[in-house]
């Protein structure tokens, strides 16, 4: 996030590169930088003649270069944004000659999503020398909650750990989707609100009592009644609670629990760092470890793998609800 702030700050200050090559697995920041350039480098009067958006599937490198070499009309700069530039992956190396001597009055932006330029190639080196290359990396699951906290902090909000975990488990690691939901929250809640699970339930529609976070906690505590109540709710609302997600999150929990059993230092700070979790959740692992010795955890991981295969239709004619009920029965007994 600091790198993003630095890029935006440079553009605001007039330090604008002739080429921005935005690449990588996480499209959120690629879009954010590109949108900022599109909205702010030229004023509205200049955009009509000097700003153009192209799409990789519709143009060639030669056409892009030809446009980039033109001079702006009645403005200091022209902006060319190439969206879905990954569609040019077979010919992208041809940008090398232009990148070696780019037109100073052109701001050429490539949105090269889900792919990367080869750092060993001349095109990469030429762009890095005369422009800017930004690689947007996918966040790991255990980094997303902290990202949510930082984004909300920038908007004068804070969020409780359980609430952020609910968002991660419901929305996954898609930053664009999470950002949209955070925009909803911050538009209806007063600034400096401490966002809790009730706010998530009321404004996003994720149940604060019937979700994967609560299921995982109930399973960890071996609370049979609560776990069954939750999976019955899941059976009635399968679209909002896909089995593949539930199995994945339970598998992550028990894999981390297996790691916990192997730790020599079981202090809260050490456990949080080793497992990659917020210290707030460490007690969940401490309690679960009492209920599930290492041997049982290993057996459960095998059960989860079997359930995952069944959920994909291999070797089973059961409904997803029945697969989950059978899985929970085997885990809890």
Phi, psi and omega per residue, in radians:
X1 nan -0.586 3.108
X2 -1.116 -0.623 3.114
X3 -1.133 -0.679 3.102
X4 -1.089 -0.824 3.141
X5 -1.039 -0.673 3.134
X6 -1.148 -0.743 3.131
X7 -1.099 -0.812 -3.139
X8 -1.114 -0.723 3.139
X9 -1.080 -0.724 3.113
X10 -1.101 -0.746 3.140
X11 -1.119 -0.766 3.097
X12 -1.014 -0.678 -3.099
X13 -1.416 0.029 3.104
X14 1.572 0.020 3.092
X15 -1.525 1.400 -3.002
X16 -1.841 2.226 -3.112
X17 -1.400 2.677 3.095
X18 -1.323 -0.356 3.107
X19 -2.407 2.317 2.987
X20 -2.117 1.997 3.111
X21 -1.880 1.817 -3.048
X22 -1.808 1.995 -2.985
X23 -2.377 2.885 2.995
X24 2.221 3.122 -2.995
X25 -1.350 -0.433 -3.089
X26 -1.769 1.873 -3.059
X27 -1.268 -0.307 -3.013
X28 -0.990 -0.915 -3.078
X29 -1.304 -0.505 3.026
X30 -1.028 -0.839 3.125
X31 -1.112 -0.714 -3.091
X32 -1.104 -0.799 3.140
X33 -1.151 -0.804 3.139
X34 -1.040 -0.765 3.134
X35 -1.125 -0.651 3.139
X36 -1.129 -0.757 3.108
X37 -1.105 -0.784 -3.131
X38 -1.046 -0.640 -3.058
X39 -1.525 -0.412 -2.898
X40 -2.135 -0.358 -3.078
X41 -1.196 -0.742 3.117
X42 -1.900 2.620 3.012
X43 -1.460 2.982 -3.017
X44 -1.039 -0.657 -3.120
X45 -1.172 -0.532 -3.098
X46 -1.434 -0.448 -3.003
X47 -1.117 -0.594 -3.066
X48 -0.955 -0.754 -3.096
X49 -1.731 -0.309 -2.910
X50 -2.155 0.158 3.100
X51 -2.280 2.244 -3.122
X52 -2.409 2.473 3.061
X53 -1.941 2.193 3.095
X54 -2.001 2.845 3.091
X55 -2.158 2.338 -3.035
X56 -0.932 -0.619 -3.103
X57 -1.262 -0.285 -3.025
X58 -1.835 -0.180 -3.055
X59 -2.275 2.884 3.050
X60 -1.895 2.871 3.069
X61 -1.026 -0.681 -3.127
X62 -1.072 -0.697 3.116
X63 -1.182 -0.675 3.110
X64 -1.107 -0.809 -3.131
X65 -1.108 -0.722 3.126
X66 -1.033 -0.774 3.111
X67 -1.165 -0.686 -3.103
X68 -1.153 -0.469 -3.104
X69 -1.405 -0.228 3.125
X70 -1.209 2.778 3.077
X71 -1.647 2.594 3.112
X72 -1.191 2.747 3.118
X73 -1.824 2.023 3.093
X74 0.948 0.673 3.102
X75 -2.750 2.815 3.140
X76 -1.332 -0.535 -3.060
X77 -2.414 2.767 2.914
X78 -2.090 2.638 -3.124
X79 -2.085 2.230 3.069
X80 -2.128 2.096 -3.139
X81 -1.974 2.142 3.121
X82 -1.824 1.783 3.122
X83 -1.491 2.706 -3.097
X84 0.896 0.738 -3.092
X85 -1.162 -0.270 3.100
X86 -1.094 -0.332 3.076
X87 -1.204 -0.171 3.104
X88 -1.762 0.272 -2.999
X89 -1.008 -0.542 -3.111
X90 -1.274 -0.374 -3.080
X91 -2.138 0.104 -3.016
X92 -1.062 -0.476 -3.132
X93 -1.094 -0.337 -3.140
X94 -1.191 -0.198 3.122
X95 -1.275 -0.178 -3.049
X96 -0.923 -0.878 -3.046
X97 -1.101 -0.694 3.094
X98 -1.177 -0.727 -3.108
X99 -1.104 -0.463 3.117
X100 -1.228 -0.450 3.141
X101 -2.556 1.186 -3.047
X102 -1.247 2.694 3.087
X103 -1.222 2.066 -3.059
X104 -1.086 -0.454 -3.102
X105 -1.563 0.059 3.114
X106 -1.904 2.409 2.983
X107 -1.934 1.844 -3.067
X108 -1.815 2.098 -3.045
X109 -2.053 2.168 3.071
X110 -1.876 2.156 3.009
X111 -1.721 1.633 -2.971
X112 -1.870 1.386 -2.975
X113 -1.447 2.558 3.026
X114 1.159 0.099 3.105
X115 -2.370 2.990 3.096
X116 -2.411 2.592 2.986
X117 -1.290 2.539 3.080
X118 -1.276 2.061 -3.088
X119 -1.110 -0.318 -3.110
X120 -1.439 -0.256 -3.047
X121 -1.448 2.725 -3.113
X122 -1.140 -0.582 -3.124
X123 -1.070 -0.777 3.122
X124 -1.047 -0.836 -3.090
X125 -1.118 -0.658 -3.129
X126 -1.193 -0.733 3.120
X127 -1.166 -0.738 3.141
X128 -1.085 -0.584 -3.120
X129 -1.305 -0.756 -2.993
X130 -1.883 -0.157 3.139
X131 -2.368 -2.481 -3.138
X132 -2.443 2.313 3.045
X133 -1.989 2.192 3.093
X134 -2.101 2.188 3.078
X135 -1.803 2.061 -3.126
X136 -1.649 1.866 -3.057
X137 -1.621 2.516 3.107
X138 -1.159 2.384 3.069
X139 -1.363 2.517 2.993
X140 -1.285 2.755 -3.128
X141 -0.913 -0.718 -3.052
X142 -1.380 -0.009 3.094
X143 -1.738 -0.274 -2.992
X144 -1.218 -0.700 -3.140
X145 -1.047 -0.694 3.123
X146 -1.195 -0.625 3.081
X147 -1.088 -0.756 3.102
X148 -1.033 -0.769 -3.134
X149 -1.076 -0.740 -3.138
X150 -1.155 -0.768 -3.140
X151 -1.069 -0.812 -3.136
X152 -1.178 -0.615 3.098
X153 -1.059 -0.648 3.104
X154 -1.172 -0.302 3.129
X155 -1.857 0.246 3.110
X156 1.224 0.567 3.062
X157 -2.139 2.737 2.947
X158 -2.172 2.863 -3.110
X159 -2.450 2.414 3.107
X160 -1.273 2.587 -3.099
X161 -0.952 -0.717 -3.130
X162 -1.108 -0.714 -3.129
X163 -1.114 -0.745 3.133
X164 -1.179 -0.639 3.121
X165 -1.163 -0.630 3.078
X166 -1.052 -0.734 3.126
X167 -1.114 -0.777 -3.120
X168 -1.097 -0.781 -3.061
X169 -1.265 -0.478 3.139
X170 -1.503 -0.645 -3.014
X171 -1.829 -0.203 -3.137
X172 1.315 -2.586 -3.064
X173 -1.885 0.284 3.123
X174 -1.345 1.761 -3.037
X175 -1.130 -0.586 3.129
X176 -1.122 -0.768 3.140
X177 -1.141 -0.768 3.133
X178 -1.105 -0.751 -3.138
X179 -1.038 -0.712 3.114
X180 -1.069 -0.719 -3.137
X181 -1.222 -0.627 3.094
X182 -1.161 -0.643 3.073
X183 -1.065 -0.696 3.096
X184 -1.069 -0.826 -3.111
X185 -1.066 -0.846 -3.048
X186 -1.274 -0.281 3.111
X187 -1.442 -0.381 -3.096
X188 -1.879 -0.275 -3.118
X189 -1.815 2.529 3.114
X190 -1.200 2.597 3.134
X191 -0.964 2.597 3.131
X192 1.273 0.196 3.009
X193 -1.144 2.441 2.967
X194 -1.579 1.863 -3.025
X195 -1.296 2.149 -3.106
X196 -2.020 3.101 -3.107
X197 -1.060 -0.557 3.136
X198 -1.123 -0.607 3.114
X199 -1.186 -0.637 3.107
X200 -1.140 -0.759 -3.127
X201 -1.140 -0.797 -3.056
X202 -1.221 -0.594 -2.984
X203 -1.892 -0.350 -3.122
X204 -2.017 -0.377 3.063
X205 1.619 0.232 3.061
X206 -1.596 2.142 -3.131
X207 -1.124 2.293 -3.135
X208 -1.340 -0.271 -3.120
X209 -1.860 -0.460 -3.064
X210 -2.115 1.427 3.139
X211 -2.591 3.007 -3.082
X212 -1.121 -0.562 3.102
X213 -1.074 -0.824 -3.134
X214 -1.202 -0.597 3.087
X215 -1.110 -0.815 3.137
X216 -1.042 -0.715 3.133
X217 -1.154 -0.743 3.131
X218 -1.108 -0.726 3.114
X219 -1.122 -0.755 3.128
X220 -1.043 -0.623 -3.137
X221 -1.510 -0.051 -3.057
X222 0.988 0.710 3.110
X223 -1.571 1.612 -3.016
X224 -1.108 -0.736 -3.087
X225 -1.111 -0.857 -3.116
X226 -1.134 -0.744 -3.130
X227 -1.064 -0.752 -3.141
X228 -1.201 -0.617 3.093
X229 -1.085 -0.711 -3.123
X230 -1.203 -0.781 -3.093
X231 -1.238 -0.442 3.027
X232 -1.186 -0.653 3.064
X233 -1.123 -0.735 3.112
X234 -1.042 -0.714 -3.121
X235 -1.084 -0.561 -3.136
X236 -1.471 -0.285 -3.118
X237 -2.291 1.038 -3.006
X238 -1.134 -0.549 -3.111
X239 -1.133 -0.647 -3.134
X240 -1.483 -0.160 -3.076
X241 -2.399 1.155 -3.090
X242 -1.095 2.438 -3.084
X243 -1.050 -0.686 -3.100
X244 -1.036 -0.639 3.111
X245 -1.218 -0.756 3.142
X246 -1.062 -0.788 3.134
X247 -1.112 -0.748 -3.136
X248 -1.047 -0.773 -3.107
X249 -1.241 -0.668 3.060
X250 -1.129 -0.665 3.117
X251 -1.120 -0.722 3.095
X252 -1.078 -0.743 -3.124
X253 -1.078 -0.839 -3.096
X254 -1.293 -0.492 3.030
X255 -1.141 -0.738 3.085
X256 -1.164 -0.613 3.113
X257 -1.137 -0.651 3.072
X258 -1.095 -0.730 3.083
X259 -1.097 -0.710 3.141
X260 -1.025 -0.775 3.132
X261 -1.022 -0.537 -3.091
X262 -1.534 -0.071 -3.113
X263 -1.321 2.401 3.045
X264 -1.437 -0.738 3.140
X265 -1.675 1.902 -3.097
X266 -1.859 0.457 3.013
X267 -1.193 2.696 -3.054
X268 -0.992 -0.797 -3.101
X269 -1.125 -0.730 -3.124
X270 -1.176 -0.738 3.131
X271 -1.101 -0.803 -3.129
X272 -1.025 -0.759 -3.135
X273 -1.190 -0.784 -3.085
X274 -1.162 -0.675 -3.103
X275 -1.567 -0.210 -3.121
X276 1.219 0.700 -3.133
X277 -2.173 2.815 3.044
X278 -1.154 2.394 3.121
X279 -0.924 -0.463 3.122
X280 -0.977 -0.538 -3.042
X281 -1.669 -0.026 -3.065
X282 -1.046 -0.681 -3.125
X283 -1.044 -0.520 3.105
X284 -1.066 -0.666 -3.124
X285 -1.337 -0.628 3.098
X286 -1.069 -0.819 -3.132
X287 -1.182 -0.729 -3.137
X288 -1.133 -0.615 -3.140
X289 -1.105 -0.529 3.103
X290 -1.234 -0.569 -3.092
X291 -1.509 -0.393 -3.067
X292 -2.310 1.721 3.059
X293 -1.129 2.898 -3.023
X294 -0.969 -0.701 -3.108
X295 -1.113 -0.732 3.130
X296 -1.151 -0.676 3.126
X297 -1.070 -0.745 3.121
X298 -1.071 -0.706 3.112
X299 -1.134 -0.689 -3.125
X300 -1.153 -0.697 3.111
X301 -1.063 -0.674 3.079
X302 -1.142 -0.700 3.095
X303 -1.086 -0.707 -3.140
X304 -1.133 -0.695 3.111
X305 -1.129 -0.701 3.107
X306 -1.117 -0.745 3.128
X307 -1.145 -0.628 3.117
X308 -1.096 -0.741 3.110
X309 -1.120 -0.769 3.125
X310 -1.090 -0.678 -3.103
X311 -1.123 -0.348 3.126
X312 -1.679 0.191 3.024
X313 1.499 0.237 -3.115
X314 -1.683 2.021 3.038
X315 1.219 0.430 3.134
X316 -2.714 2.477 3.077
X317 -1.928 0.293 -3.086
X318 -1.397 2.704 2.979
X319 -1.298 2.837 3.110
X320 -1.071 -0.642 3.122
X321 -1.082 -0.724 -3.137
X322 -1.213 -0.656 3.103
X323 -1.068 -0.754 -3.120
X324 -1.188 -0.721 3.124
X325 -1.086 -0.753 3.124
X326 -1.127 -0.743 3.131
X327 -1.060 -0.840 -3.117
X328 -1.116 -0.648 3.103
X329 -1.070 -0.759 -3.122
X330 -1.214 -0.611 3.123
X331 -1.210 -0.760 -2.973
X332 -1.504 -0.159 -3.099
X333 -2.105 nan nan
